[in-house]
Amino acid sequence: MKVLIIEDDPQAAAYLKKALGEAGHTADVAHDGDDGYAMASTGSYDTLIVDRMLPRRDGLSIVAQLRAEDDRTPVLILSALGEVDDRVTGLRAGGDDYLTKPYAFSELLARIEVLHRRSQNGDGETAYRVADLELDRLSRRVTRAGQDIVLQPREFRLLEYLMRNAGRVVTRTMLLEHVWDYHFDPQTNVIDVHVSRLRGKIEKGFDKPLLHTIRGAGYVMRE
């Protein structure tokens, strides 16, 4: 696995690069946000490890811009900011996982390996359809009744997972694990916020609802 470490602390970055090398991975280092974004945007890395507080450009803005450009490289955000609101902010910015400093390297290694494995293990399907709603994974295009629907990267990933499991109830915990690749309190409203936005985009102006809430259980995509 080829990893990009965006970390302004030279000692911390050197330690992480050395430890990843000993674990059999290759790592490059960027010490500020501008260089980090420039290197990350080449698309040549399997995973990004991004510190939140960086000179010249903060880590969350790097991740947000990559996601806006439809770059889905897995991102692990590192930060000394560990409150729930901090973690939610990082995940909403487009991070796939969030680890608080100080951390155990064994945990960091396990997390980035999981992110990489999940990014490589798709289900083989390249397109999904539920009624007149269609999603194409290769072109990143979503349409309903032939009309294009513009989704943010996280919304696309959420819809993809729901359509992949069409007809089956998907719980909040399942969405947190498979869409956010993160484990935290399933009672958080991050799920409800994203589902509400997604529902508005795929159902407003159309006759039939497709995304249904199953009270006390989760959500299901069906006609």
N, C-alpha and C positions, 0 to 999 in steps of 0.2 A: 504494500500500500504506500502511495506517495502522499505525504502530508505537508501542508503549509501551516507553519506556526506564525501567527501575527501577535507578537509580544514585545513590549518596549523594554522590559527588564532583561538586560543581556545575560545575567546569571541564570535567571529562570528559563530563558529561551535555550541557552546552551545545555542546561540540565535536561530539558525536555527533548531536545534534538538527540542528545547522547542516549537517553533512555529508549527512545523510539528506535534508534539504530540498533541497540542491543536486542530489541524485541523483533528485529528483522524487517523494519520499515525504513523508508527513506524520508528525510524531512528537510525542508528549506525553511529559512527564517526571514521574516520582515519585521523591522523594529519600529515602524510607524504606520499610521493608517493609510497614507497615500501609497507608499510602496506595497503595503499589504493588498490593497485593492487592485493595484496594477498587476501584481503577480497572480492573485486569485482569479482575475478576469480572463486570464489566458486559457482557463479551463483544463489545465494540465495536472490538476491535483484530484486525488480520490476523496480527501477529507480536509476540512479546514478547522484549525483550532484558533479561535479568535478571542483575544482579551478585549474587555469592554472599554477600558480607559486607556486610550492611546494618544500620542501626540499627532497633531496635524489633522487627524480624522478619527472619530470614535468608532469602536468596533461594530456597534449596532447599525450605524449608517452604512458601513461596508456591506453588512449582511443584507440590509434592506435594499440597497442598490443592486446587489447581485440577484436577489429574488425578483426585483422589478424587471431585470433583464432576462428573466426566465432561466437563470442559472440554478440548478437544483443540487449542486454539490453539497453533500452533508456538512453541516456546521455544528461544532461543539463550542459553545460560548463559555469562556473562563472569566470569572469575576470574583472580586472580594465582596461584591454586593449580593447578599444571599437571602434577602427577604422575599416573601411570596410575590409581592408586587414587582420586585426586580426581576425575578425569574419569568413571570408572566410577560413583562415588557420585552425581555430578551426573546422569548418564544414567539411573541406576536410580531417582532421585527423580522422573523424568518429563521431563527435558530432552530435546529432540530433537537438539541439537547443543551443542558445548562449545568455546569459544574462550578461549585463555589470553592474559592481558595481559602485556606490551604486544602490541598487534595492529596489523595493517595494515588501514586502513578498507576498502580494495578487497576484502580477503578477507572481512571481516565482511559487506559489502554482498552479495557473491556468495553467502555462506552463507544469509543471511536470504531472499534472492530464491529460492534453491533450495527452502528450507523452504516458502515461500509457494506456489511453483509446484506442489510435490508435494501440498500440502494441497488445492489446487484441482483437480488432475487425477486424479480418481478414475476407475475403469474403467467407470462407468455402472451397474454391477450394485448392487442394494440388498440382496440376500440370497444366501447360499450354502448348499449342502447336500452333505454327504458321508455316505452311509448314513443313519443316523437322527440325525446331528448337524446342527443348523441354526443359522445365524448371520444376524441381521437388522441391517444397518448403520444403518437409520433409527431403530429402537426401541432399538438397542444391546442386544438380547436374544440369548442363546445358550441353546439347549435340546438335550437328547439324549433321545430316546424320550419326548418331552413333558415332561421334567423340566428345570426352570430350572437353569442353571449360572452362578454369579456369578464374574465375572472382573475383575481389576484392569485399568485402561486399557491398560497395556503388554501384558498377556496377551491382551486383546481384539484389539489391533492385530496381535500375532503370529499369533493364530489366523486373523484375517481374511486376512492375507497367505498363510498356508499353505493355507487353503481356496480362495482365489482361484487358487492354483497347484496345486490337487488333481491328483494323478496324475503330477506332475513333481517331480524332485528339486530341493530348494531348498538351496543351500549356506549355510554360516555367513556368508560374505562378503555374499551376497545379503540375508540377514536383517539384518546390520549396516547395510547401505546403505538398505534399504527400510523397516525397522521402527524402527531407531534413527537413521536419516539421518546416520550418522557412520561415518568410516573409521578403524579402528584394528586392531590385531593380531587376526586372526580366530581365533587360538589362545586368546584370553581365554575364561574359563569363564562369562562373562555369558550367552552363548547357552545353554549347557548348563543353567544354573540356571533360566532362564525356561522352557525347553522341558520340563524335569523337572516344574516346578510346573504348567504347562499340561496336561501328560499326566496328572498325578494328578487334575486336576479334570474332564477330559473322558472319562477311561477308568475311574476307580475305580468299581466297582459295576456295570460293564457287561461283557458277554461278549466283544465283539470289540475289539481294539486298532485305532485309526485313524491314530495318529501314529507313523510308523515311522522308526527311525534307519537310514540307509544308511552302513555303515562306510566311513570315508575319503572320504565325499562330502557328506553332509548329512542332510536329512530329507524325508519325503514323506507327504502325507495321502492315504490310500486305504483301501478296505475290505480 
